[in-house]
Structure formats: C-alpha cells, structure tokens
C-alpha cells in the first residue's frame, strides 16, 4: 500500500497539469500551422516499450475492450474540441465546459480502472491503459489538427 500513495499522487498531479494546460490553452492563441497539436503524439513513443517488452499477457477480449473504450472516449473529445477566430484575428481553442468535464471524467475513470481492476497482472494492466490512451489520444489529436487546419484555411481566405 505504501507504493500506491506516491503513484496515485503522481497520477493526479499529471492529470491536473494536463487539465490546467488545456484550460489555459483556451485563453491563448494557437500559433503556427498546428504542429503543436500533433506534438503530444510523439511523447507516446517511449510507451511502445510496453508492447516490445511483453511483460503482460493480453487476451483478444481485453485488447478489443481497451480499443473500444479508447475510441469511445475520443468521440466526446472530438465533438467538443473546436477552434475559432476571435476579434484579434488569431485562432483560439473554443471554450467548452463540456470538454473540461469530459476530460476530468476520463482522468477519473483511468484512475478507477488502475486502482480497482486487481484480477489483471500489473504489466498487462499497464499495457491496456496505454492502449486505451493511444486509442483516444490519436483520433482526438488528428481531429483537432484537421479542425485547426480548416479554421486556418478560413482565416487565410478571409484575410486575402
């Protein structure tokens, strides 16, 4: 039980950090051509070692459930993530309380899964959680990038 407390507090700190960054990004313009939207996908590359190490044994059912949940989590994020051109002519992420609530629920669910699924080995559980994260983060970030590019194209068309 002693190792759960630091891991739990670290998980909560990282989750809050991500949530605060997303909230702050609603007040700052998105710069450039949208490359920073895709950049977090590069931070997932060290996690590939979960699959190469094979410390867990994932069944096809577990694999399909993790993929299904991940894609399911990405749908509300995609729906409520949008961009707008404000009065200063810059592109901002739209303010959306529904997005913030959805993201907070996802963090809470991931914490719940990690703490309460004790029938699965820790290595397997880590692989499944990482797969779940990949399956919601990749579609969400790609959709955000596409939405940003559409708004950027509209901005460039209007400014011409």
Secondary structure, DSSP 8 states (H G I E B T S, - for coil): -HHHHHHHHHHHHHHHHHHHHHHHHTTSB--TTSHHHHHTTGGGGGGGHHHHHT-S---HHHHHHHHHHHHHHHHHHHHH--EEE-TTS-EEE---HHHHHHHHHHHHHHHHHHHH--SS-HHHHHHHHHHHHHHHHHHHHHHHHHHHHHHHHHHHHHH-
